[in-house]
Amino acid sequence: MDTLANLEKTIAARSNADPALSYVAQLNSRGIQIIARKLGEEAVETVVAALAGDRDELVGEAADVLFHLMVLLQAKDIPLADVMVELERREGVSGLDEKASRNPEE
């Protein structure tokens, strides 16, 4: 968790930097839609890597997904701690039961 906490701090520190000097600032300057789209692209690349069976590529793409998710969370002013609280709330609950409680009609 220290790595993610440190990454969260770095992303926050760079979010309003000069976009010419920071990828995080560049993403933020382009807006939520671009950040969200980039997260989606990275998620698709992660799926492709998983299906291709290349472990190192999957690890790299998974890191990209986490990074871009954290950029999106920061841009929406959602601390990683809030996500962790939600995961803790779900701990010990069947995934099927948890999903049913959110979307009873599915």
Secondary structure, DSSP 8 states (H G I E B T S, - for coil): -HHHHHHHHHHHHHTTS-TTT-HHHHHHHH-HHHHHHHHHHHHHHHHHHHHHT-HHHHHHHHHHHHHHHHHHHHHTT--HHHHHHHHHHHTTS-HHHHHHHH-TT-
